[in-house]
């Protein structure tokens, strides 16, 4: 889902999130020990919401309900497996402050499985939806990473120049991330990637984490996607040296690319 809170006005105001309910000290359960170890080593917190959440910020509204503790525990174990795929330097480069487990997560009234609030470096995960799309954690983490690189989620001129001349992003579109891949235009890994440069990059990165070889094979027949792939890998490698070709080639498949 989209990274939120990256607009110029939001950056100027830099308002802290307002949490209505109990996503605060004493209002959340402690995370799974294996996830706790990852969180402690990389300076972020994991919380299980036990009351409704409302986040107010310029230009967007986030709402969610409390998480089912049993389901949240199951998600935590899977989440730990996904986060272990990264070198610690990448997680630290994302500057993630907190992961909040919740349910009925919505952004501006639309149901989403996960989202990253870039201003506060908080990722929200809907425990009822996330297990079927585990790659969304990689998508949301990249929004934070991209933000730390100084890239605006919806404005990246260098990236836009990689597209075919006739293509224009359309941020007014809201495609399900499960749109049939046969409808995907040249240069993209999903229809959702066509909404804006930020989603394009995050979708491509999540695809790489799930099936590096599958994305490479797709890019061999798509020169636009190949240019984007090379650009993205270089940006990541320039910031996190460990994520080099050797890293990607040894990464096991966790979410095979849909053909």
ChimeraX attribute file (.defattr): number of C-alpha atoms within 10 A of each C-alpha:
attribute: neighborCount
match mode: 1-to-1
recipient: residues
	/A:1	21
	/A:2	22
	/A:3	27
	/A:4	25
	/A:5	24
	/A:6	23
	/A:7	16
	/A:8	10
	/A:9	11
	/A:10	16
	/A:11	13
	/A:12	9
	/A:13	11
	/A:14	15
	/A:15	14
	/A:16	11
	/A:17	15
	/A:18	12
	/A:19	16
	/A:20	14
	/A:21	15
	/A:22	16
	/A:23	23
	/A:24	13
	/A:25	8
	/A:26	9
	/A:27	14
	/A:28	20
	/A:29	17
	/A:30	13
	/A:31	19
	/A:32	17
	/A:33	12
	/A:34	14
	/A:35	20
	/A:36	17
	/A:37	13
	/A:38	17
	/A:39	21
	/A:40	11
	/A:41	12
	/A:42	19
	/A:43	14
	/A:44	18
	/A:45	18
	/A:46	22
	/A:47	21
	/A:48	27
	/A:49	26
	/A:50	22
	/A:51	17
	/A:52	18
	/A:53	20
	/A:54	17
	/A:55	16
	/A:56	15
	/A:57	18
	/A:58	15
	/A:59	12
	/A:60	13
	/A:61	14
	/A:62	21
	/A:63	21
	/A:64	22
	/A:65	19
	/A:66	22
	/A:67	25
	/A:68	16
	/A:69	17
	/A:70	10
	/A:71	14
	/A:72	24
	/A:73	19
	/A:74	13
	/A:75	22
	/A:76	22
	/A:77	15
	/A:78	15
	/A:79	19
	/A:80	18
	/A:81	14
	/A:82	17
	/A:83	17
	/A:84	13
	/A:85	14
	/A:86	16
	/A:87	14
	/A:88	15
	/A:89	14
	/A:90	20
	/A:91	23
	/A:92	16
	/A:93	18
	/A:94	21
	/A:95	20
	/A:96	23
	/A:97	16
	/A:98	17
	/A:99	19
	/A:100	20
	/A:101	34
	/A:102	30
	/A:103	29
	/A:104	19
	/A:105	27
	/A:106	20
	/A:107	19
	/A:108	12
	/A:109	11
	/A:110	11
	/A:111	16
	/A:112	20
	/A:113	24
	/A:114	28
	/A:115	25
	/A:116	25
	/A:117	22
	/A:118	27
	/A:119	21
	/A:120	18
	/A:121	23
	/A:122	23
	/A:123	23
	/A:124	25
	/A:125	29
	/A:126	25
	/A:127	28
	/A:128	18
	/A:129	17
	/A:130	20
	/A:131	17
	/A:132	10
	/A:133	13
	/A:134	20
	/A:135	21
	/A:136	22
	/A:137	24
	/A:138	22
	/A:139	27
	/A:140	29
	/A:141	28
	/A:142	26
	/A:143	33
	/A:144	30
	/A:145	23
	/A:146	22
	/A:147	21
	/A:148	15
	/A:149	14
	/A:150	11
	/A:151	17
	/A:152	19
	/A:153	24
	/A:154	19
	/A:155	13
	/A:156	14
	/A:157	11
	/A:158	10
	/A:159	16
	/A:160	17
	/A:161	11
	/A:162	16
	/A:163	19
	/A:164	12
	/A:165	8
	/A:166	5
	/A:167	13
	/A:168	12
	/A:169	15
	/A:170	12
	/A:171	14
	/A:172	8
	/A:173	12
	/A:174	12
	/A:175	13
	/A:176	12
	/A:177	15
	/A:178	11
	/A:179	12
	/A:180	12
	/A:181	15
	/A:182	10
	/A:183	9
	/A:184	15
	/A:185	13
	/A:186	16
	/A:187	24
	/A:188	23
	/A:189	24
	/A:190	26
	/A:191	23
	/A:192	22
	/A:193	24
	/A:194	25
	/A:195	20
	/A:196	21
	/A:197	23
	/A:198	24
	/A:199	25
	/A:200	25
	/A:201	25
	/A:202	27
	/A:203	27
	/A:204	24
	/A:205	26
	/A:206	22
	/A:207	25
	/A:208	25
	/A:209	23
	/A:210	22
	/A:211	21
	/A:212	23
	/A:213	19
	/A:214	17
	/A:215	22
	/A:216	15
	/A:217	11
	/A:218	17
	/A:219	21
	/A:220	11
	/A:221	12
	/A:222	14
	/A:223	16
	/A:224	16
	/A:225	22
	/A:226	20
	/A:227	15
	/A:228	22
	/A:229	20
	/A:230	11
	/A:231	16
	/A:232	17
	/A:233	16
	/A:234	15
	/A:235	13
	/A:236	20
	/A:237	15
	/A:238	12
	/A:239	14
	/A:240	17
	/A:241	13
	/A:242	17
	/A:243	18
	/A:244	14
	/A:245	10
	/A:246	9
	/A:247	13
	/A:248	16
	/A:249	11
	/A:250	9
	/A:251	16
	/A:252	13
	/A:253	14
	/A:254	17
	/A:255	17
	/A:256	15
	/A:257	17
	/A:258	14
	/A:259	8
